[in-house]
Amino acid sequence: MAMLLRTSRTIKAALAAGPSAKSKNAPRRQELLLVDFASPTQALVKVRVRIDALLYLDYLAYHRVDGVWLITAKSFHIEQRYDGPGH
């Protein structure tokens, strides 16, 4: 399986091109699995998120810049695909 590299601009355009999960009343689940502070200005966060028919495992790199925590990198894995409505 090949690794894909996408810019935030590309991801935002892809999300804007279709209907939102909320507008489709799609299932959503969020679970915080890990917060690891490497320093006062750097952290790694692991979350599991279901959006519509996909269950993601996300790794988010955060950096504190000018007092604000920003996501500076994201890596994800699709753990499960659900078939049919309500699954």
N, C-alpha and C positions, 0 to 999 in steps of 0.2 A: 504494500500500500504506500502510495506517495504522500509526502507531506506537502500541505498547501500553505502558502504564505499570502495573507490578505491584509491590505491596509485597512485602517478604520474607515476611510472614505468608501472603499469598495463594500465593506460590510454594511455601512449605513445605507448605501444605494440599494443593495439587495433587499434589505429589510423594508425600505420605503416602497419598493416595487410591488409588493403584494399586500393582502389584508393582514392586519395584526392578529395575533392569537386572541387578544382580548375581544376584538370585534367579532370573532367567530365563537366566542364563549368557550374557548378550548381549555382543557384541563391545565392547571399550573401547580407546581410543587417546588418549594425551595427548602434546602437543608444545608446549614452551615456545618462543615465537617472539621475544619482546622483553621486556626489563625496562628501564624508563627511570626513573631516580631524578631527580625534579625538585628534591628537597631531602632532608635527613636524615629528614624526616617525611612525605614524599609520593612516591608512585611510580605508574607506569602499567605494567600487565602485559598482554601479548597472548598468548593461548594458543589452540591448536586442539585440540578435544576431540571424540572420537567416543563417543557413548553410544547403544548399541543401533543403531537405523537412522538416526540423525541425526549429521551432522558439523557442529559449531559452530565459529565463530570468535568468541572472547570477548575483550572489553576490560574489564579489572578495575582500578578505581581503589583504591589502598591508601593509608591514612593510619596513621601510627604514633601511637597514643594510649596514654599511660602505659606506654610501652616495648613495646607489643604492636602488630603490624601487623594491621590490620583492613580487610576489603573494605568500602568505603563506597559504591561504585556499580558496576553491571555493565551492560554493553551487549553484545548478541550478534547474530550473523547466522547463519542456517542455510545453510552452504555446499553441502551435498549431502544427499539422502535416498537411503538404500539400500533396495532391494527384495529381499525374500526372505531366508531364513536364511543366515548365513555370508558375506554380501556386504560 
